[in-house]
């Protein structure tokens, strides 16, 4: 049997991060969300406690946590920090960039990049999406042509989280178009200040507005072979493993957010009165909060079961990750919609957390692979 009870150490970790987030990360969230400002000061504060390096070994500047304890930490962040954009920036940085470097980087790459990534000195962006290649990762057009010991890179990446503020990019390129995604895609660590690299200003978007999204253009960018992450053609393996981490542990952030929303709804419903009676006494309101709680409990079970399987290196981890991402992102959206009905007009105002969470939640069904893609993955594992 599996025991989902937090250990004393995990409880201490959870409580410490909630306390830190409430104290250090929630100043003027409404203002920076409105103005779409990357919270660089808060990012650096997170780096001081190694939130950007939770599951990286202490040897390279991280906290050395396993997947389960990292999920505990990220759930705490989702609960304590009101800034969904900051939470997502940290998740994208850690799960889709730092972990691949940790798992596949050369010793030289790990020693140079990981300490800076773990302590928040560097911001990283995962650059795989292209204008005509979002969910279809088999059709990358950005190319890397080898000449002697160097590669020349040309192409454009679009909708890249953290791009406008990134110091480095984990960049997926086509190195052999005949082989396609399996064997034809390679990964490079690209520093943003290289000649020929151009990053756009941030793209205006509905939610997660403090997480900067932008476009990256590479025009005859020359890099040494030592900039490659892993072996040539290993891009599919690196991508799929990083997505397993991202789909599971971003979901851990979401369950923290769901818990925060439920707490807000309970507080509002018990204090909001109609005819001198709290609306929490209305069965329709109470039942909606119960529905939210049920989705939270089911989401927690999925996240921590998947994190356990990630630590076990389960052969079925891709299906676990897809199922978790699909279910928890849908739960987050459902909970936000239910919260809107409880708060009524108040929940629609921009000075209310519920309004911001609702906008932020929409993207959860798209990033890390759309929910339809997750269904395709699950269906294929079922032999359909």
Secondary structure, 3 states (H helix, E strand, C coil): CCCCCCCHHHHHHHHHHHHHHHHHCCCCHHHHHHHCCCCHHHHHHHHHCCHHHCCCCHHHCCCCCCHHHHHHHHHHHHHHCCCHHHHHHHHHHHHHHHHHHHHHCCHHHHHHHHHHHHCCCCCEEEECCECCECCCHHHCCCEEEEECCEEEEEEEEEEEECHHHCCEEEEEEECCCCCCHHHHEEEEEEECCCCCEEECCCCCCCCCCCCCEEEEEEEEEEEEHHHEECCCCCHHHHHHHHHHHHHHHHHHHHHHHHHHHHHHHHHHHHHCEECCEEHHHCHHHHHHHHHHHHHHHHHHHHHHHHHHHHHHCCCCHHHHHHHHHHHHHHHHHHHHHHHHHHHHHHHHCCCCHHHHHHHHHHHCCCCCCCHHHHHHHHHHHCCC
